[in-house]
Amino acid sequence: MAETRAATGLTVEQWDDKFFVEHIQENVFSKLMEMGENAAIQVKEDLTKKKGDVIHYALLNRLTGDGVEGSATLEGSEEDLTSRSHPLTVNKRRHGVLVPEMEEQKSAIGLREAAKPALMTWGKENTRDRIIRALGSINGVAYASATEGQKDAWLADNADRVLFGAAKSNNSANDHSASLANVDGTTDVLKKGTLSLLKRMARTASPKIRPLQDKGNGKYLYIAYAHPFAMRDLRSEMESILDDTTAQGEAMRLFEGGDLYWDGIIIKECEDLPIYTGVGASSIDVTPVYLLGAQAIGYGIAKRWKTIEQKFDYQDKSGVAIDAIDGFDKLTFGSGSGDRDDLRDYGVATLYVSGVADA
């Protein structure tokens, strides 16, 4: 006797898997998300297989000793392999919609398909917003919530990877607000030379910010995200060489239409980056530019996005929701005597430039 079976593409599990994949692929930061240590956003799913709400990212400091040569005795001359850790806490996150009456007449599969666009959009925007908050965070505290004291302490520990405008001298004794006040609307707009300076700082910081390796051509590069107002200034300066930089960039897997390429940096536009109102010189607006290398952000997953259905009002109305248990953090590792003392942003260099709006 023949048995009728549902097509695999219509089952709940298949739908959830497809939702998770599309949710990741269609996010503005999607190309940076990978499992390995070469990823700018390093994904860990450790807690999908065990209990707990904390995922630990480990840093093993590189060996700097001379070693031994020839028949010299190695025993007793070994080097301490010091390590640091970053704990990333995951949390439950969910959202749902109530499907309109006409959708209530459809099957469970139809219900999911009807709700999918709205839930997908929310999921992508929520992921994007959490990554942006992590990039600007001050030792785990959202930038907007951090005190001036916290920002000053963060700047003191990260002075070799934070740049205010076009010159390192704009850092006013690690006073964050005073340094922002040195960013003006003429000299300190986003320019090629400023990006090159930021890259040099990333390469010479301690520890240095490791570049990413493009899988398409093997080149080492950084990814920078800038607000449209900052990109406007950079494009204006680069007009005469845009064709050449675009041709170079298109050979890279991480390059997309609209990106710019300069000095080993792919610059991407992100309209959701913040504008800090009136904090610059002569009260101009300032915006951050984030230069990302390897292991800039940690993405810990304990439970992937999953759909849930529920009946309301004596089963007259139906709702569908999505939930996940995950978390994003900017990866920071201690540079002091203790594991988490004097935290430094491991894979992010931060630049503050003019964010003046169009006249």
BELDA-V379612 format. One line per field, one symbol per residue. phi: phi as a letter, one per 20 degrees, with the letter a starting at -180 (. if undefined). psi: psi as a letter, one per 20 degrees, with the letter a starting at -180 (. if undefined). burial: 1 if it has 16 or more other C-alpha atoms within 10 Angstrom, else 0. Layout:
phi->???
psi->???
burial->???
This chain:
phi->.fdecffffdfgffffffgfffgffeefdgfeebfffeefdeecdgefdbfpccddedcdfffcfemccleffegndfdfefccccedeebecbbbcdfggfffeeffffffffeggffffffffffgfffffffefdlndggfefffffffffffecfecccdmecffffelmeffffffeededfdffcgfffffffffffdfcffeffedfffcmfebddddcfgfffgfffffegfcfffffffffedfeecgnfdcblmceddecfeffdefmeeflmfeccecdeddflfcdcecdbfgbecdbecllmeccccccbbcbadbffccfcefegdelfcffccddcdcgcffff
psi->ppppqqqhiiqgghggghggghgghjqhjgiiorhriiqhooppkgiiirqrjppppqpoqqpiriarqcjqphpijqqpnqqrqopopqrpprqrqpprghhiirrhghgghhiggghggggghggghhgggghjqnlippghiqrhghhggghhikhikppobiqhiionkkoghhghiiorjfhkrprghgghghghghhjroqqoprqopigjiqprqpqpqqhhghghghhhjhijggghghghijqhiprpiqqppljpppqpoijqqpopkiaqkkrqqqqppopbqlgqpopphprpqqpqqqrmlkhqqqqrqqroaqqqpppqqjahrgkqmqqohjppppprpkprq.
burial->00000000000100110010001100101111110001111111111000001110101000000000000000000000000111111110000101100011000100110111001100111011001111111111001000000111111111111111111101100111011111111001111101100110111010111111110000001111111111111110010001001100100101110011110111111100111100111001111111111111111111111110000000001111111111111111111000010111111111111111000
